Amino acid sequence: MPTFRPAASWSVLDRRLLTTFPWRSRSMPAHVCIKLGMPEPASEAGEQECRVAHVLCRGCLPDHAPEGPQEPHRPSGRPQAGKKPATLLPTGAAPPASRAAGSLCSLLLTRYPPVPQRLEFLAPSVKTDEQKLGDMDMPQVKCNGIHIEIESIGRDDDPAVLLIMGYSGQLTMWPNSFCNGLAAKGFRVVRFDNRDVGKSTHLMDKGQPVIPELMAELMSGKQPQAPYSLNDMAADAVGLLDAIGIDRAHIVGASMGGMIAQLVAANHPAKAKSLVSIMSTTGRPGLPQAKPEAMAVLMTPPASTSREDRIRSYIDGFRVIGSPEYPATEAELRACAERDTDRVPYEPAGLARQLAAIIAAPPRNEVLKKVRAPTLVIHGADDPLIPVSAGKDTAESIGGAELVVIPGMAHDFTEAAVPVYLKHIGDFVSKVEARVRST
């Protein structure tokens, strides 16, 4: 292929971004291959490219890996009959938010953060006699041609809140204390791994997009072609609700998850009781971009693919984009980084596919005019990744939307910030639910 060169008109930061990352497909590290029971890469020259054909599910290793890229094996989708999901999750370190970004420059944040392996349960903050931690279901459902890993918190017959995480973020990035808090307010909370992250299907057969080429197409006025779209990811969310028998839900999304939530509310209105868009954007051209100091840290890949280097990179990144008035402790950040690093194997190509979906997505201002669901837009006044102007633009694009700008909040979900999120989101969905019941 011809050598890619940034356009002369691009900023220094854009040029640095496009020349820093190893965008081309990479062989999996030897230690991951061994863990998966696969052959190690034959040589640096890539005579034998090693692909992940199976993703660890609940810590089980495959006996062998079939040749070539295949869809990971997935267990049965529905919970056992008569078995209720657990009301409460283990509490402890609260996961930070994803690294999704709303501006053109921010979309290049492909540092490929840790993609986790096993969750260590801590004592729940509250228990009920009816439902105990040990009864917690973590089923998978099949929808839209893929398998989605979900967790359901709360009673099955409570009104549902669907949580959609952002770019590169697993379902564990929604703090357990936040999920428990919504459940305590009388809601069934469903969180899930988006396609290409966590324990949901990784679409290895779609390859790894070359991000600079997609950016070059976008800047030249062409429409980039991604392996899948944000609309496809919205269809995943809708299919998930159908698969677990939920007719309507309050749709809550953060960062890229906010973009997906917007599309659910706009294109699948029968599914959305309400919309909550957090630290997200419409993607309108001309919105302010991420701050260079945030980009400078996040665009730097880990020093190596070792566990400790990826954990350190995770912590360093969130120290920069974290909330100044609601900071995470060092112990909290490390616990989140270790959890997410260890939950499933490291698979950066899937993150590139998610990023391509963001890059290829057209602005949503016009489609958001179709939204009729009650809408709440939450944005941190100090968000260095998706500036608050993007939140204001989102609210202005949706008729009747409420906008809450939180001073001292940036681009994360810390334990210190959970009470703030619970107040605004909990009060909003409770108000909407009361309105629904009265009609």
Secondary structure, DSSP 8 states (H G I E B T S, - for coil): -------TTS-HHHHHHHHHS--S-----HHHHHHTT----S-TT-SS--------BTTB--S---SS--------SS--TT----S--B-SS---------STTGGG--------B------BS---SS--GGG----EEEETTEEEEEEEES-TTS-EEEEE--TT--GGGS-HHHHHHHHHTT-EEEEE--TTSTTS---GGG----HHHHHHHHHTT-----SS-HHHHHHHHHHHHHHTT-S-EEEEEETHHHHHHHHHHHH-GGGEEEEEEES-----TT-----HHHHHHHTS--SSSSHHHHHHHHHHHHHHHS-SSS---HHHHHHHHHHHHHHS---HHHHHHHHHHHHH----HHHHTT--S-EEEEEETT-SSS-HHHHHHHHHHSTT-EEEEETT--S---TTTHHHHIIIIIHHHHHHHHHHHH-
